[in-house]
Amino acid sequence: MGSTINRVLVYALSILVLALGFMGAGITIILMVSSLLLLELVLAIGLSNYYTKRM
């Protein structure tokens, strides 16, 4: 369940970053949303590594 939500969030944030870029949004807004995407990916990798070592 959690991995499915994570996958959907990554796709949604990616689409949002692309849409903001095509709409001509400011670079600050695009960088803030991109940092959320990067944080989501780092957390997903870190947590998956953590839980695979625990099991």
C-alpha positions in Angstrom: 0.0 0.0 0.0 2.7 2.5 1.0 4.8 1.8 -2.1 1.8 2.3 -4.3 1.1 5.7 -2.7 4.8 6.6 -3.1 4.7 5.7 -6.8 1.6 7.8 -7.4 3.2 10.7 -5.6 6.4 10.5 -7.6 4.4 10.5 -10.9 2.1 13.4 -9.7 5.1 15.5 -8.6 6.9 14.8 -11.9 3.9 15.9 -13.9 3.5 19.0 -11.7 7.1 20.0 -12.3 6.7 19.5 -16.1 3.4 21.5 -16.1 5.0 24.3 -14.1 7.9 24.4 -16.6 5.6 24.6 -19.6 3.4 27.2 -17.9 6.3 29.5 -17.4 6.3 29.5 -13.6 9.1 31.0 -11.7 12.3 29.1 -11.2 11.9 29.4 -7.4 8.5 27.6 -7.5 9.9 24.9 -9.8 12.9 24.3 -7.6 10.7 24.0 -4.5 8.5 21.4 -6.1 11.5 19.6 -7.5 13.1 19.5 -4.0 9.9 17.8 -2.8 10.3 15.2 -5.5 14.0 14.7 -4.6 13.1 14.3 -0.9 10.4 11.8 -1.7 12.9 9.7 -3.8 15.6 9.8 -1.1 13.2 8.8 1.6 11.8 5.9 -0.5 15.3 4.6 -1.2 16.5 5.1 2.4 13.4 3.5 3.9 13.4 0.5 1.5 17.1 -0.1 2.4 16.4 0.2 6.1 13.4 -2.3 6.0 15.1 -4.8 3.8 18.0 -5.0 6.3 15.6 -5.4 9.2 13.8 -8.4 7.7 
